[in-house]
Amino acid sequence: MPLRTAPNLLSDSSGKHPGGGSPLSEPSLFYDPPYATPLHDALAWHLVKYLAPALGLRSHPRPESSNALPTADFLVESERRRVALILTDSTSNDTEWHRDALWIGEGHADAVLRFRIADLEHRLPDALYLWARWMPTLFSERGRTNLSTLASPVARQPPRSPNPTVTLRYADSGAHLCTLLDAASLPPDTLVVRRLLRQRPDVWRPAFERAWSASSHRPAPRRTAA
């Protein structure tokens, strides 16, 4: 099954984007309320604080030519990469796996990070620190330094595993808390983040093919030029 390539995301040998364009939908990183919920507002404020200033940040983007695919909560854009951020109550639901795989397989993002809402409400520095370790170029030097200072010892020694789902385990649910707002959830004794990456099709492509087969109304994906 042919896959779509996200427009202007893959660089040629010169390091420039095909066609000379930039995928950025916003010219710079900025905090732009109102947001959907207080948690989205708090997360946007912290993203602007820690991410590299040349990035773009979009709230609840609707994928082009894919009305059936739910929006992400945020889309972070650089000149080479788009990362969809999804906030959820779970990271293991099959339907959510399929949706995340469609974001990549249809060419709307190069990576999808799925965060549990309870983890962001209670341990945001640890969640962002993991992301900064995986994709350091998306964060400013000062942002990486500050997150390293704020992160718990548990986050600074994450498990080394190719598994797309990373789980941090705390000695007790009240350890290393940094609670945002008046959190409705109780702090869990784990932090779970799932990441799907375009360069790991062995992880997301089976889910993408199942989701595509179940969505016969979708237009055929464009073939990627060799």
Secondary structure, 3 states (H helix, E strand, C coil): CCCCCCCCCCCCCCCCCHHHCCCCCCCCCCCCCCCCCHHHHHHHHHHHHHECCCCEEEECCCCCCCCCCCCCCEEEECCCCEEEEEEECCCCCHHHHHHHHHHHHCCCCCEEEEEEHHHHHHHHHHHHHHHHHHCHHHECHHHHHHHHHHCCHHHHCCCCCCCCEEEEECCCCCCCCECCCCCCCCCCCEEEEEEEECCCHHHHHHHHHHHHHCCCCCCCCCCCCC
